[in-house]
Amino acid sequence: MDFLEDLDEYNDVMHNAYLVVTKRKTLDSLYKDLEKHHKDYFMLPFDFSDTEVIIENLIDHFSDMEDYEKCAELVIIKNV
């Protein structure tokens, strides 16, 4: 893999985590998406045992990507 492919894969991983944290998708629905898209696997970047750390990492990532709508939603979730 080259750098851009690695970066795309990393962004996909972070997006998967965002979908799970915001409850837009469950792990089961991510597995079902694999079949639809003919993929062999999906990845998640974290052990989901420490939600606060996960949300902070996601906020940092989406802030770097300048995706402030996702950041705002994650801050709300964090503060609940």
C-alpha positions in Angstrom: 0.0 0.0 0.0 1.1 3.5 -0.6 0.6 6.5 1.7 -2.6 7.7 0.1 -4.2 4.2 0.3 -3.1 4.0 3.9 -4.6 7.4 4.6 -7.9 6.5 2.9 -8.1 3.3 4.9 -7.4 5.2 8.1 -10.2 7.7 7.3 -12.5 4.8 6.6 -11.6 3.2 10.0 -12.3 6.5 11.8 -15.6 6.9 10.0 -16.6 3.4 11.0 -15.9 4.3 14.6 -17.9 7.6 14.2 -20.9 5.6 12.9 -20.8 3.2 15.9 -20.3 6.0 18.5 -23.1 8.1 17.1 -25.3 4.9 16.9 -25.9 5.4 13.2 -24.7 1.8 12.7 -24.2 -1.2 14.8 -21.4 -3.7 14.4 -24.0 -6.1 12.8 -24.9 -3.5 10.2 -21.2 -2.9 9.4 -20.8 -6.7 8.9 -23.9 -6.7 6.6 -22.3 -3.8 4.6 -19.3 -6.1 3.9 -21.5 -8.4 2.0 -23.1 -5.6 0.0 -19.7 -4.1 -1.0 -18.0 -7.5 -1.5 -15.3 -6.6 1.1 -13.5 -9.1 3.3 -13.2 -7.0 6.4 -13.8 -3.7 8.1 -11.7 -2.2 10.9 -12.3 -0.2 14.0 -9.5 1.8 15.5 -10.3 1.3 19.2 -11.1 -1.0 22.0 -14.6 0.3 22.8 -14.1 -0.1 26.5 -13.2 3.6 27.1 -15.7 5.7 25.2 -14.4 9.0 26.4 -10.9 8.4 24.9 -12.5 7.2 21.7 -14.6 10.3 21.4 -11.6 12.5 22.1 -9.6 10.7 19.4 -12.5 11.1 16.9 -12.9 14.8 17.7 -9.1 15.2 17.1 -9.3 13.3 13.8 -12.4 15.1 12.4 -11.0 18.5 13.6 -7.8 17.8 11.6 -10.1 16.9 8.6 -12.0 20.1 9.2 -15.3 18.2 9.5 -16.6 20.4 12.3 -20.2 19.1 12.1 -19.0 15.7 13.2 -16.9 17.3 15.9 -19.9 19.2 17.2 -22.0 16.1 17.4 -19.2 14.2 19.2 -18.8 17.0 21.7 -22.5 16.8 22.5 -22.3 13.0 22.9 -19.2 13.4 25.2 -21.0 15.9 27.4 -24.1 13.8 27.9 
